[in-house]
Amino acid sequence: MSAQAALVAGTRRLAAAGIEGAPADARRLLAHALGVAPDRLTLVLQDAMSDAAQAAFDAAIEARLARRPVSQIVGERMFWGRAFKVTQDTLDPRPETEILVAAALEKPFVKVIDLGTGTGCILISLLKSMNFAAGLGVDLSPAALAVARENAERHGLGNRVRFQQGNWFAGVEGRFDLIVSNPPYIGADEMAGLSPEVHDWEPHLALTPGGDGLDAYRAIARGAGSRLMPGGRILLEIGPTQGAAVAALLAAQGFERIAIRPDLDGRDRVVEGWKPVDEIGCGCA
């Protein structure tokens, strides 16, 4: 069977199962099975499939039919122009999170902390774009931290980055001029409505704190002031209905210049706040 015939057959199987984006998924999985870059796939479509490549492609299609995310099947996902290792122990980096990275890079920073770092995609992207900065990634999951460390090594960050297991600011020392986080924010009553790719394959610890979905923001807002330098910023990714609530949490802790930033679809996506330069009278403790 040629690679082209395998692609057609794989696409039909995914489409028949109702997989959205079946053609693109089949192409990515075939490129993975053949060991070629996705943008080189067209050049080998007329070649015959080896037995090993056919077996790998069939296994990948079966995994996708089980609604496993493509990123987990191929082991990586592109984010901010770079490839990041992805496993079932981490969230799949999503395009909307690039809004957070773009906002953070609008101002220079020297020392950044990424809370709930997961794959490390936010922190690593920031440090690769700000060559004089250093950062700390914190996560409760040892398995996620192992992935983040591997991604940091892959992108050559050396001693500019370190990782620490912990729950938000617990055990964190020092101050930072930038705090970023994409914390779990899905409410308990929203979990059942998630796609199988998310609900069945991504870590629930990174998806939901339970309850109304705001507990992570409450903890981060309470602790941020004591870990943020005067004049520093905090940037939090949010669910599209959480902007006002998260902005209020930051305001209650004395943060100023609070803004809610939309994503490319016009939905609230990031809340930004600044710590006052004069700490006297600031409620950021």
N, C-alpha and C positions, 0 to 999 in steps of 0.2 A: 504493500500500500504506500502511495506517495504521501508526503506531508500534507499536501493540499487535500487529498481524500480524507485523511485523518482529521484535518481541521473541520471539514464539512460535516463529517459524522459526529464529531464532538460537539460542534455548535448545535446540531439538530437535537442531540440528547439533552443538552442544557436548556434549550428553548422549549422542548416538549415538557420539561419539568417545571416550567414557569420561572426559570432563573432570569432575572432582569439583567440586561447587558450581556447576554449569552455570547454573541460574537466576540466582543472584546475579551471576555473571560477565557474563551477557548483559545484565542490567539496568545494570550499571556501564558496560559498553561502549556501550550504546545512549544512556545519558545523555551520555557523552563525545561520541558522534557528533552528537547533537542540540545540544550546547553548553549543557546545562542541569545544574543541580546534581542529584546523585543523589536527594536527598530531594524533588525537584520533578518527577521523572519521571512519576509517576502522573497529574499534571495535564495532561500532553501526550500521553498514550497514544492518545487518539482522533484526534489530528491526523494529517494525511497527511504521509508522509515526502517531503522534497524529494529530487531526484536526488543532490545533493551529500551529504546526510545518509545516504541509502541506501548510496552508494558508500563513505562513511567507515565505516559500520557493517559492511558486508561485509568491508572490509579489516581491521577490528578483529577480526572473527570468524575470519578466515583466520589472522591472527597468533596468536590464542589456540589455534586448532587445531594450530598449529606449536609449541604449549606455551610460547609467550612469556608471561611473567607479566603479569597485568592491569595492575599498577603501571607496568611499562615501556611498555605500549601507551598508557595514558592519561597517563603521564608524571609521576605523583605517587602518594604513599601517605600515609595518615593515620598519625600517630604522636604519642602524648601530646597528642592533641586538636588537632594542627596538621598541615597538608599540607606534605609535603616532596617536592621534585623528586627523581625517580629515573631513572637511565639504566642502560644495560648495563655501565657502568663502576663501578657501586656495588652493594653489597648492598641488597636490599629490606628496609627497616626492618620488624622483626617484633614482634608483640605481647609476646613473652616478654622482649624487651630492655627493656620498660617496667619490669620488676622491678628492673633496674639503676638506672634513673632514680629510681624511688621510694625505693630504699635510699639513694642519694646525697643526696636531698633531706631525709632524716631529720635531718641535722645541717647547720648553716650552713657555708659555705665562701666564701672570698674569691678564690682563684686555683685554677683547675682546668685540667688537661690531659687531652685525650681522644686516646688512641693508636690509630691506625687509624681515623680519624674517618669515612671514607666519605662518606655524605650530610651528615654533621654533625648528624644527628638527636639523638644523645645530648647532645652539647655544647650545641647550640642550645636544646634542651628544658630543660636545667639552667639555662642563663643566663636564659632567659625566666621561670623560676620563682624565680630568686635575683637580684633586680635590682641588687644592689650588687657582684656578682661579675664577674670577667673570666676569659677562657679562651683556651687555645691548642689547636688541632686539628692533629694530625700524621698524615700519610699518605704512603705510598711512591708512590702513583699521582697524577700531575699531573691526570689527567682527573677522578678522584674529588675532588680538592681544588677544582677548578673548580666542580663541583656543590655542594660544601659552601659555598663562598663565595657562590654564587648563593642558596642557602637562607638563609644568614645575612643577606644583603641583603634578601631577601624578608620576613624576620621582624624587620627593623629593629634589628639588634644594634649597628650602628655600630662605634665603636672599642672596644667591650667584647670583641670576639673577633678573633683573627687565626689564620691558617693557615700551616703550614710543611711543606715536603716533607722527608721523612726516614724513616729506619728506626728506629722506636721512639724511644729517647732521643738518637740521634745528632744532634748539632748543637743540642740543646735547652739553653738556659741558664736559670738561676734555679731557684727552688724553688716548690712548689705545696703547698696544703694538701689537695688532692684529686686523685687519679689515677683515671681510669676508662678502661676498654677493653673492646671486644667484638672480640677478635683472631681471626684464623683458627685454628680448633681441630679441624677434621675430619681424622681420620687418613687416610693415603694409601689404606689398604685399605677405607675407608668411602665413598670418592668414587663408586664405581660404583653404589652403592645409593641415591644421591640421586635425587630426582624430576627429570624432564627440565627442569622450570621452573628448578630450581636448577643442575643440572649443566651444562646447555646454554646458559644465559642469564645467569648471574651470574659475576662475575670469580673465577677460581680462586685468584688471588693473595689474595683476601679470604676464601676458604673454607678453604684448607688450607695449612699450612706443610710438608706432607709428613710422612713418618715416622709417629710415634705421635700427632701432633697437638699436642704439648706444647711445641714449640720456641719459639713466641711467648711463652708463659708463662715459660719459662726466661730469655729475654732481658729481659722486663719485670721479673721478680723481681730479677734481678741489678742492673738499673739504677735501680730505683724508690727505693731508700734515699737515694741521693745527690741525688735531685730532689724528695724529699718533706720537708716541714717536720716537726720533732718534733711528735708528737701528730696528724699528718695521717693520712688514710685512703687505702687503695687498694681499688677495687672492680672485679672482673673477671668478665665473663660467661663461662660455661663450657658444655661439653657435659655431658649428664646423667650421664656415668660418670666425669667428671674431677675431681670435688670434692676427694677425698682427696689426689690427686696435686698439684693446684694449691695446696691448703692447705699441703702439706708443703714446696713450693717457697718459699712465703712464710715459713714458720716457719724454714727454713734460713737465711734472710736477716735474721732477728731480728725479724720482725713479731710483734705480740702480738694478743690478743683476736680470733683468727681464727675466722670463722664461715662456714658454708655455708648459703645461703638458697635455699629452693625456689621454683619457679614455681607458678602456679595449679593445675597438674596434679600437684603434689607431687614433681616431679623437681628434682634439684640444678640451680641456674641461675646463682648468683652466689657468688663467694668474696670475703669482706671481710677486710681486715687493717688493723691500726693500727701506726704507727711509734711506738716508745716516746718519751715526752716527754724523758727523759734519754738523750742519744745516746751517753754514755760506755759503752763495752762493747757497743754495738749492732752487730750484723753487717750492718747495712743500708748497705753501701758498694758 
